[in-house]
Each structure stands twice: as C-alpha cells, then as structure tokens.
Amino acid sequence: MMTFTFSTRAIEATYEKEVLKLLEEIALKDDVL
C-alpha cells in the first residue's frame, strides 16, 4: 500500500511538472504574439 501511494504521488508530481512546462510555453508564445 505504501509503495502504491508513493507511486501515485510521484506520477502526480511528474504530471504537474509537465503541465507547468506546457503553461510556460504557452505564456511565452503569447508574449511573442
């Protein structure tokens, strides 16, 4: 159970990082436009 919880948290953290990266890219594109 502990391992499953840890895996879920790791996946969530990775997902959040990816989302932040996408948001940053979108913001940069908006600035350029």
C-alpha distance matrix in Angstrom:
0.0 3.8 5.4 5.1 6.3 8.6 9.9 10.7 12.5 14.3 15.4 16.6 18.5 20.1 21.1 22.6 24.6 25.9 27.0 28.7 30.5 31.8 33.0 34.8 36.5 37.6 38.9 40.8 42.3 43.4 45.1 46.9 48.1
3.8 0.0 3.8 5.4 5.2 6.2 8.6 10.0 10.7 12.3 14.3 15.4 16.5 18.4 19.9 21.1 22.7 24.5 25.7 27.0 28.8 30.5 31.5 33.0 34.9 36.3 37.4 39.1 40.9 42.0 43.4 45.3 46.8
5.4 3.8 0.0 3.8 5.5 5.1 6.1 8.6 9.9 10.4 12.2 14.2 15.3 16.4 18.2 19.9 21.1 22.6 24.2 25.7 27.1 28.7 30.2 31.6 33.2 34.7 36.1 37.6 39.2 40.7 42.1 43.7 45.2
5.1 5.4 3.8 0.0 3.8 5.4 5.1 6.2 8.7 9.9 10.6 12.3 14.3 15.4 16.4 18.3 20.1 21.1 22.5 24.4 25.9 27.1 28.5 30.3 31.8 33.0 34.5 36.3 37.7 38.9 40.7 42.3 43.6
6.3 5.2 5.5 3.8 0.0 3.8 5.4 5.1 6.3 8.6 9.9 10.6 12.3 14.3 15.2 16.5 18.5 20.1 21.0 22.6 24.5 25.8 26.8 28.6 30.5 31.5 32.8 34.7 36.3 37.3 38.9 40.9 42.1
8.6 6.2 5.1 5.4 3.8 0.0 3.8 5.4 5.1 6.1 8.6 9.8 10.5 12.3 14.1 15.3 16.6 18.5 19.9 21.1 22.7 24.5 25.7 27.0 28.9 30.4 31.5 33.1 34.9 36.2 37.5 39.3 40.9
9.9 8.6 6.1 5.1 5.4 3.8 0.0 3.8 5.4 5.1 6.1 8.6 9.8 10.5 12.1 14.1 15.4 16.6 18.3 20.0 21.2 22.7 24.3 25.8 27.2 28.7 30.2 31.7 33.2 34.7 36.2 37.8 39.2
10.7 10.0 8.6 6.2 5.1 5.4 3.8 0.0 3.8 5.4 5.1 6.1 8.6 9.9 10.4 12.2 14.3 15.3 16.3 18.3 20.0 21.1 22.4 24.3 25.8 26.9 28.4 30.3 31.6 32.8 34.5 36.3 37.5
12.5 10.7 9.9 8.7 6.3 5.1 5.4 3.8 0.0 3.8 5.4 5.0 6.1 8.6 9.7 10.4 12.3 14.3 15.2 16.4 18.4 20.0 20.9 22.5 24.4 25.7 26.7 28.6 30.4 31.4 32.8 34.8 36.2
14.3 12.3 10.4 9.9 8.6 6.1 5.1 5.4 3.8 0.0 3.8 5.4 5.1 6.2 8.5 9.9 10.7 12.4 14.3 15.4 16.7 18.6 20.0 21.2 22.9 24.5 25.8 27.2 29.0 30.4 31.7 33.4 35.0
15.4 14.3 12.2 10.6 9.9 8.6 6.1 5.1 5.4 3.8 0.0 3.8 5.5 5.1 6.0 8.5 9.9 10.6 12.2 14.2 15.4 16.6 18.3 20.0 21.2 22.6 24.3 25.8 27.2 28.7 30.3 31.9 33.2
16.6 15.4 14.2 12.3 10.6 9.8 8.6 6.1 5.0 5.4 3.8 0.0 3.8 5.5 5.0 6.1 8.6 9.9 10.4 12.2 14.2 15.3 16.3 18.2 20.0 21.0 22.3 24.3 25.8 26.8 28.5 30.3 31.5
18.5 16.5 15.3 14.3 12.3 10.5 9.8 8.6 6.1 5.1 5.5 3.8 0.0 3.8 5.4 5.1 6.3 8.7 9.9 10.6 12.4 14.4 15.3 16.5 18.6 20.1 21.0 22.6 24.6 25.7 27.0 28.9 30.5
20.1 18.4 16.4 15.4 14.3 12.3 10.5 9.9 8.6 6.2 5.1 5.5 3.8 0.0 3.8 5.4 5.1 6.3 8.7 10.0 10.7 12.6 14.4 15.4 16.8 18.6 20.0 21.3 22.9 24.6 25.9 27.4 29.0
21.1 19.9 18.2 16.4 15.2 14.1 12.1 10.4 9.7 8.5 6.0 5.0 5.4 3.8 0.0 3.8 5.4 5.1 6.2 8.7 9.9 10.7 12.4 14.3 15.5 16.6 18.4 20.1 21.3 22.7 24.5 26.0 27.2
22.6 21.1 19.9 18.3 16.5 15.3 14.1 12.2 10.4 9.9 8.5 6.1 5.1 5.4 3.8 0.0 3.8 5.4 5.1 6.2 8.6 9.9 10.5 12.2 14.3 15.3 16.3 18.3 20.0 21.0 22.5 24.4 25.7
24.6 22.7 21.1 20.1 18.5 16.6 15.4 14.3 12.3 10.7 9.9 8.6 6.3 5.1 5.4 3.8 0.0 3.8 5.5 5.1 6.2 8.7 9.9 10.5 12.4 14.3 15.3 16.5 18.5 20.0 21.1 22.7 24.5
25.9 24.5 22.6 21.1 20.1 18.5 16.6 15.3 14.3 12.4 10.6 9.9 8.7 6.3 5.1 5.4 3.8 0.0 3.8 5.5 5.1 6.3 8.7 9.9 10.7 12.4 14.3 15.4 16.7 18.5 20.1 21.3 22.8
27.0 25.7 24.2 22.5 21.0 19.9 18.3 16.3 15.2 14.3 12.2 10.4 9.9 8.7 6.2 5.1 5.5 3.8 0.0 3.8 5.4 5.1 6.2 8.6 9.9 10.6 12.2 14.2 15.4 16.5 18.4 20.1 21.1
28.7 27.0 25.7 24.4 22.6 21.1 20.0 18.3 16.4 15.4 14.2 12.2 10.6 10.0 8.7 6.2 5.1 5.5 3.8 0.0 3.8 5.4 5.0 6.1 8.6 9.8 10.4 12.2 14.2 15.2 16.4 18.4 20.0
30.5 28.8 27.1 25.9 24.5 22.7 21.2 20.0 18.4 16.7 15.4 14.2 12.4 10.7 9.9 8.6 6.2 5.1 5.4 3.8 0.0 3.8 5.5 5.1 6.3 8.7 9.9 10.6 12.5 14.3 15.4 16.7 18.6
31.8 30.5 28.7 27.1 25.8 24.5 22.7 21.1 20.0 18.6 16.6 15.3 14.4 12.6 10.7 9.9 8.7 6.3 5.1 5.4 3.8 0.0 3.8 5.4 5.1 6.2 8.6 9.9 10.6 12.3 14.3 15.4 16.6
33.0 31.5 30.2 28.5 26.8 25.7 24.3 22.4 20.9 20.0 18.3 16.3 15.3 14.4 12.4 10.5 9.9 8.7 6.2 5.0 5.5 3.8 0.0 3.8 5.4 5.1 6.1 8.6 9.9 10.5 12.3 14.3 15.3
34.8 33.0 31.6 30.3 28.6 27.0 25.8 24.3 22.5 21.2 20.0 18.2 16.5 15.4 14.3 12.2 10.5 9.9 8.6 6.1 5.1 5.4 3.8 0.0 3.8 5.4 5.0 6.1 8.6 9.8 10.5 12.4 14.3
36.5 34.9 33.2 31.8 30.5 28.9 27.2 25.8 24.4 22.9 21.2 20.0 18.6 16.8 15.5 14.3 12.4 10.7 9.9 8.6 6.3 5.1 5.4 3.8 0.0 3.8 5.4 5.1 6.2 8.7 9.9 10.7 12.4
37.6 36.3 34.7 33.0 31.5 30.4 28.7 26.9 25.7 24.5 22.6 21.0 20.1 18.6 16.6 15.3 14.3 12.4 10.6 9.8 8.7 6.2 5.1 5.4 3.8 0.0 3.8 5.4 5.1 6.2 8.7 9.9 10.6
38.9 37.4 36.1 34.5 32.8 31.5 30.2 28.4 26.7 25.8 24.3 22.3 21.0 20.0 18.4 16.3 15.3 14.3 12.2 10.4 9.9 8.6 6.1 5.0 5.4 3.8 0.0 3.8 5.4 5.1 6.2 8.7 9.9
40.8 39.1 37.6 36.3 34.7 33.1 31.7 30.3 28.6 27.2 25.8 24.3 22.6 21.3 20.1 18.3 16.5 15.4 14.2 12.2 10.6 9.9 8.6 6.1 5.1 5.4 3.8 0.0 3.8 5.4 5.1 6.3 8.7
42.3 40.9 39.2 37.7 36.3 34.9 33.2 31.6 30.4 29.0 27.2 25.8 24.6 22.9 21.3 20.0 18.5 16.7 15.4 14.2 12.5 10.6 9.9 8.6 6.2 5.1 5.4 3.8 0.0 3.8 5.4 5.1 6.2
43.4 42.0 40.7 38.9 37.3 36.2 34.7 32.8 31.4 30.4 28.7 26.8 25.7 24.6 22.7 21.0 20.0 18.5 16.5 15.2 14.3 12.3 10.5 9.8 8.7 6.2 5.1 5.4 3.8 0.0 3.8 5.4 5.1
45.1 43.4 42.1 40.7 38.9 37.5 36.2 34.5 32.8 31.7 30.3 28.5 27.0 25.9 24.5 22.5 21.1 20.1 18.4 16.4 15.4 14.3 12.3 10.5 9.9 8.7 6.2 5.1 5.4 3.8 0.0 3.8 5.5
46.9 45.3 43.7 42.3 40.9 39.3 37.8 36.3 34.8 33.4 31.9 30.3 28.9 27.4 26.0 24.4 22.7 21.3 20.1 18.4 16.7 15.4 14.3 12.4 10.7 9.9 8.7 6.3 5.1 5.4 3.8 0.0 3.8
48.1 46.8 45.2 43.6 42.1 40.9 39.2 37.5 36.2 35.0 33.2 31.5 30.5 29.0 27.2 25.7 24.5 22.8 21.1 20.0 18.6 16.6 15.3 14.3 12.4 10.6 9.9 8.7 6.2 5.1 5.5 3.8 0.0
